[in-house]
């Protein structure tokens, strides 16, 4: 069955591979390639969707998130360090380091319509406290703390016109919405968009479609949830695994959703009970997604 012939909203296993904490899928339209991270195993993965060819890059610490750049490189957020990776040569160039003075690591992140790298952190202690932050990182390596007081920063996405930014705390559990200035990267007028729970799904990673609807991975409930711009729940799609972590739109028509998942902390018995936990799925949708901007490198 080809991707275009899939029944709408029917998840299909993309790869017969399992990852501990697959996150941050990114669609590379230039190369028909899907990237994602396996955070705890410190690896960046890539799949050529047409040929099935796989690539893997290893790092020295957890890889929380990443984004594509306009020069063909990848900007990578390790535990604290931000660097560039050339996927063709494997050259790595340091950019900056998040010096927050606490036990935290990078988590969800995405390139904004302002061309900057927006990176959230999370409390890395078992008893999560609201000590994490959301940062904006420029091509010069300047780190600007834009907001703080989160347990697990997550769910970053922008409206189709770039005028609004979504951001969640998975342990809130809530999603906020900010007014966003594309020219400056300033955020203002924060309002509560959603209050969620374990039953519908605590909000993990997210993406937005061209109708302005917010797709949120309900990591505690095995759901992929689509919310209208006014917060109305439009769809709640069961995933073939209990812990989906993040959706991203891709494919030539941007109507394929790729969704990552995890099996972090699973016992052997639980892995046997949920054999698809930690895998990636794809599903076809009706409305195309908003393409994620590329990081604007200097020069």
Steps between C-alpha positions, in 0.01 A plus 500: 500500500650833403494796736243682290267198508496463877165529668479834680602501866612136500846472661743259336835388638769686307803293602548165668743662741454589864650802677523578870383862476430598139419870474510813286421365151602753233407488133773592248303586185818570300616140535173310566652401832361459851724572799438421867696465823525211744570730793638267766712300256660824377426434133359689204323282243401558138283307256485554124130439458520394134796260520484395864866593547591571863765723658601534865723754676622448858571769760659525844186593692123491475364664184185684605400667174631639173401690187604537138694805380480699177862399422420127507639437847317385814500703821507258791416552868689254717456495880639854531700560183368636170696409188480464124522163323575466129307182410715441192847534656419441871680824584387643834540864601413634846269802518416565868414340832199539728646584841195485727676370812243229570460131428313530174528390140359624173167356396257613231622759249422636155607767252261794518367714215754759618780263389623446858533172692246478783613248762321393816657322795370262766581428862715188486425395858243223560280735704434759230498862617411817305861604436525453123499774237434587137789655307545675164837440334620723215755433221757694707458251783322749724271322748196693620288352779145579386297332776561280803322307776427174317549137600530359146498758220330355194249542218660789309318588176384806307179605326504503118560877489765484772307747717443255786729256679384196695696358792414232756615362831450123487476490878273805521325352321403795281562678171548877485479730199707815450483785253814471286692771314661336197736793440645515851420163656326674790218319681221671695143465628524142626160333540394150601401302188436156650485329837551128449516180705635146493181362345499706181876523510758723661639730228832392354632616160274677254447630147250734333309452173402761241155537659676618816418183693741380767601132490627380839652164590304379804795320655310361801200367307625358169313769305580754232266792565396775256365823649333787314641852545230563762611194700219266391608135475439392140672161489658258742675227302615186684862414428633143484718575803427649845749790492507710180746786545479740202339540157644675196354559155682382189476347156471685168154631587569546875203275575697218663541514875804326645472423872777384732456309827695362794546197724711672766490312829308204356558160656547194279141406577367841400704497177347162419152636574555806278731386218455823302606729786806695390422471128408767245169508316360693205144592416326696227291806586271735309658837576867564420736606774688823548857457377756562774741786425872437454755657735656806338875462520729803498619642168 
